[in-house]
Every structure is written in C-alpha cells, then in structure tokens.
C-alpha cells in the first residue's frame, strides 16, 4: 500500500496534532521528503530559502511538518522553531562524505538544546541510490547514534527522490509518539 493510499484511508479527523521539525544541511533532501509526504510533485524543487510547512494525516495523527532551510547562514535561526517540537527529523545526504563531520556537529548541537530535550529523533539516511552512499548502519556509527541514550531514535535508509524508505520512517514516528 502506497503512502498516498494510506493518507487517503486516514483522512478522518486525526486524534492529535504533532509538530515535526525537518532539519539537515542544504541539499540533503528535506524538501523532497516533505513533498513525498504530501504526495506532491518533486520534479521542480529549489533550495529552501526560509521554511515550508505541510500538514499530512498519518496513523490517526495530523503531522505538521516544518521544513527549514539548511544553508549555513540559515542554521542559526533553526532554534527559533524548536518550541513545542514533538519529533525531530534530521536528513543526511549519505553520499556526501565531505560534509559528514559538519552534519554530525549540527545534529549534536540540536540534540544539546534544552527545547529539544527528550524529543524523539528520526534520521533519514537519504540518497541511498548513489554509489558513494554510506549504508544507514554505517552512517549511524559515523554519527555516533548508538551513544544517544536520552531519547528514542531511529535511522531510516531512504531515497527520497524515489519515495523509498520515507513511509517507513513516518511509521516509526507515529509508533514512537503512541508510546509516549
């Protein structure tokens, strides 16, 4: 069953509104993931200069997804969007090994912020279709994810441009919220 059919099936009034914050370095695939979740066309995606917001229904939840631009000059403003975040989704370009350290530093700066304390973390290991891509397992190790003990976290391999792995990540998000 595709994501679109799942969303259509769940169009009934959602049980709860959730705020999801979608972050990551520029060109990681955040907006592509957002558009896939909203069942929108992904052929014309441009860099996000500010933010995009989409609401989608999934598993009885209304997910309000905030996609914030990842350019270096925008990142200091990320903290303005932390308030009331239910789930942090961090997107990594798995093939961009040159920026692996940079993306790790940004991720851990986010995790250290008091406003994101105990907020579940989903990491999308995006661009798995590219030849240089680290596997989700290797990326988890490189980012030190197994050392995270203060929150639920999950890494999900995906190729956003093909829609693969995106739905599975959102299923984890809904399950982790139900456990709360």
Helices and strands as residue ranges (DSSP letters): H 3-9, E 16-23, H 30-37, E 51-58, E 61-68, H 72-75, G 78-81, E 87-93, G 97-99, H 100-111, G 114-116, E 120-126, H 136-143, G 145-147, E 153-157, G 160-162, H 166-179
